[in-house]
Amino acid sequence: MHWSRCGGWWGLTAGGLVPALFLPPPDRVLARLAELSTSSFMDATIWQHAGASLARVAAALVTALLTALPLGVPIGLNRTARAALDPLIEFYRPVPPLAYLPLTVIWFGIGEASKVLLITDVVIAGILAIALIALVLELALRAIERRFAGWSR
Protein backbone atom coordinates (compact mmCIF):
# COMPACT_ATOMS: atom_id res chain seq x y z
CA MET A 1 0.00 0.00 0.00
CA HIS A 2 1.28 3.45 -0.78
CA TRP A 3 2.68 5.27 2.26
CA SER A 4 0.58 8.38 1.72
CA ARG A 5 -2.57 6.27 1.87
CA CYS A 6 -1.41 4.65 5.10
CA GLY A 7 -0.66 8.11 6.49
CA GLY A 8 -4.07 9.37 5.42
CA TRP A 9 -5.72 6.33 6.97
CA TRP A 10 -3.85 6.85 10.22
CA GLY A 11 -4.64 10.58 10.18
CA LEU A 12 -8.36 10.01 9.67
CA THR A 13 -8.57 7.54 12.52
CA ALA A 14 -6.17 9.28 14.94
CA GLY A 15 -7.86 12.64 14.44
CA GLY A 16 -11.28 11.15 15.14
CA LEU A 17 -12.62 12.30 11.77
CA VAL A 18 -13.97 8.81 11.07
CA PRO A 19 -15.27 6.65 13.94
CA ALA A 20 -13.31 3.44 14.57
CA LEU A 21 -16.50 1.47 13.98
CA PHE A 22 -16.41 2.47 10.29
CA LEU A 23 -12.65 2.74 9.77
CA PRO A 24 -10.52 1.00 12.41
CA PRO A 25 -7.00 2.36 12.94
CA PRO A 26 -4.14 0.59 11.15
CA ASP A 27 -2.56 -0.70 14.37
CA ARG A 28 -5.82 -2.40 15.38
CA VAL A 29 -6.18 -3.98 11.92
CA LEU A 30 -2.60 -5.32 12.02
CA ALA A 31 -3.08 -6.65 15.56
CA ARG A 32 -6.27 -8.45 14.49
CA LEU A 33 -4.50 -9.86 11.41
CA ALA A 34 -1.72 -11.23 13.60
CA GLU A 35 -4.31 -12.73 15.95
CA LEU A 36 -6.27 -14.37 13.12
CA SER A 37 -3.15 -15.83 11.53
CA THR A 38 -2.48 -17.94 14.62
CA SER A 39 -5.89 -18.45 16.20
CA SER A 40 -9.03 -19.68 14.54
CA PHE A 41 -11.96 -17.72 13.23
CA MET A 42 -14.98 -19.91 12.47
CA ASP A 43 -12.88 -23.06 13.03
CA ALA A 44 -9.97 -22.08 10.73
CA THR A 45 -7.06 -19.64 10.58
CA ILE A 46 -6.95 -16.87 8.03
CA TRP A 47 -4.44 -18.91 6.01
CA GLN A 48 -6.82 -21.87 5.85
CA HIS A 49 -9.61 -19.56 4.67
CA ALA A 50 -7.26 -18.06 2.06
CA GLY A 51 -6.28 -21.56 0.91
CA ALA A 52 -9.92 -22.58 0.51
CA SER A 53 -10.62 -19.43 -1.51
CA LEU A 54 -7.62 -20.03 -3.76
CA ALA A 55 -8.74 -23.64 -4.30
CA ARG A 56 -12.18 -22.38 -5.37
CA VAL A 57 -10.61 -19.90 -7.78
CA ALA A 58 -8.33 -22.60 -9.24
CA ALA A 59 -11.25 -25.02 -9.68
CA ALA A 60 -13.32 -22.28 -11.34
CA LEU A 61 -10.47 -21.34 -13.66
CA VAL A 62 -9.96 -24.95 -14.75
CA THR A 63 -13.71 -25.38 -15.26
CA ALA A 64 -13.90 -22.16 -17.27
CA LEU A 65 -10.93 -23.11 -19.43
CA LEU A 66 -12.32 -26.59 -20.08
CA THR A 67 -15.64 -25.03 -21.08
CA ALA A 68 -14.70 -21.81 -22.87
CA LEU A 69 -11.82 -23.00 -25.04
CA PRO A 70 -13.67 -25.94 -26.64
CA LEU A 71 -16.61 -23.60 -27.24
CA GLY A 72 -14.47 -20.74 -28.55
CA VAL A 73 -12.57 -22.69 -31.20
CA PRO A 74 -15.64 -23.87 -33.17
CA ILE A 75 -17.24 -20.45 -32.83
CA GLY A 76 -14.08 -18.82 -34.15
CA LEU A 77 -13.66 -21.26 -37.02
CA ASN A 78 -17.25 -21.56 -38.18
CA ARG A 79 -19.27 -18.51 -39.25
CA THR A 80 -22.57 -20.31 -38.74
CA ALA A 81 -21.65 -21.26 -35.16
CA ARG A 82 -20.47 -17.68 -34.54
CA ALA A 83 -23.71 -16.24 -35.92
CA ALA A 84 -25.78 -18.58 -33.75
CA LEU A 85 -23.84 -18.34 -30.49
CA ASP A 86 -22.25 -14.89 -30.49
CA PRO A 87 -25.52 -13.06 -29.65
CA LEU A 88 -26.00 -15.35 -26.65
CA ILE A 89 -22.46 -14.72 -25.48
CA GLU A 90 -22.77 -10.98 -25.94
CA PHE A 91 -26.05 -11.05 -23.99
CA TYR A 92 -24.49 -13.07 -21.16
CA ARG A 93 -21.16 -11.23 -20.90
CA PRO A 94 -22.26 -7.82 -19.54
CA VAL A 95 -24.68 -9.24 -16.94
CA PRO A 96 -23.12 -8.76 -13.48
CA PRO A 97 -22.25 -12.07 -11.80
CA LEU A 98 -24.10 -11.02 -8.65
CA ALA A 99 -27.30 -11.16 -10.71
CA TYR A 100 -26.75 -14.92 -10.95
CA LEU A 101 -26.17 -15.31 -7.21
CA PRO A 102 -29.80 -15.94 -6.14
CA LEU A 103 -30.37 -18.49 -8.91
CA THR A 104 -27.07 -20.21 -8.20
CA VAL A 105 -27.90 -20.54 -4.51
CA ILE A 106 -31.41 -21.81 -5.24
CA TRP A 107 -30.26 -24.38 -7.80
CA PHE A 108 -26.98 -25.53 -6.21
CA GLY A 109 -27.32 -24.63 -2.52
CA ILE A 110 -24.69 -22.78 -0.50
CA GLY A 111 -21.96 -25.41 -0.73
CA GLU A 112 -18.73 -25.44 -2.69
CA ALA A 113 -20.42 -26.16 -6.03
CA SER A 114 -22.33 -22.88 -6.05
CA LYS A 115 -19.23 -20.91 -5.03
CA VAL A 116 -17.12 -22.45 -7.78
CA LEU A 117 -19.93 -22.00 -10.32
CA LEU A 118 -20.32 -18.32 -9.49
CA ILE A 119 -16.57 -17.73 -9.91
CA THR A 120 -16.71 -19.72 -13.16
CA ASP A 121 -19.51 -17.43 -14.38
CA VAL A 122 -17.24 -14.45 -13.76
CA VAL A 123 -14.27 -15.94 -15.62
CA ILE A 124 -15.85 -17.86 -18.50
CA ALA A 125 -17.08 -14.89 -20.54
CA GLY A 126 -13.65 -13.26 -20.50
CA ILE A 127 -11.84 -16.46 -21.47
CA LEU A 128 -14.35 -17.13 -24.24
CA ALA A 129 -13.96 -13.60 -25.59
CA ILE A 130 -10.16 -13.85 -25.51
CA ALA A 131 -10.26 -17.25 -27.26
CA LEU A 132 -12.53 -15.90 -29.97
CA ILE A 133 -10.47 -12.76 -30.51
CA ALA A 134 -7.20 -14.72 -30.62
CA LEU A 135 -8.59 -17.24 -33.08
CA VAL A 136 -10.13 -14.63 -35.38
CA LEU A 137 -6.88 -12.62 -35.33
CA GLU A 138 -4.87 -15.74 -36.13
CA LEU A 139 -7.12 -16.54 -39.08
CA ALA A 140 -6.96 -12.94 -40.30
CA LEU A 141 -3.17 -12.87 -40.07
CA ARG A 142 -2.92 -16.14 -42.01
CA ALA A 143 -5.18 -14.70 -44.72
CA ILE A 144 -3.05 -11.55 -44.94
CA GLU A 145 0.11 -13.64 -45.07
CA ARG A 146 -1.28 -15.76 -47.94
CA ARG A 147 -2.43 -12.64 -49.78
CA PHE A 148 0.90 -10.87 -49.63
CA ALA A 149 3.27 -13.88 -49.65
CA GLY A 150 4.49 -13.25 -53.21
CA TRP A 151 5.25 -9.54 -52.70
CA SER A 152 8.56 -10.07 -50.91
CA ARG A 153 10.22 -11.65 -53.95
Salt bridges, closest charged atoms under 4 A:
GLU35 OE2 - ARG32 NH1 2.72
GLU90 OE1 - ARG93 NH2 2.62
GLU112 OE1 - ARG56 NE 2.82
GLU112 OE2 - LYS115 NZ 3.95
GLU138 OE2 - ARG142 NE 2.90
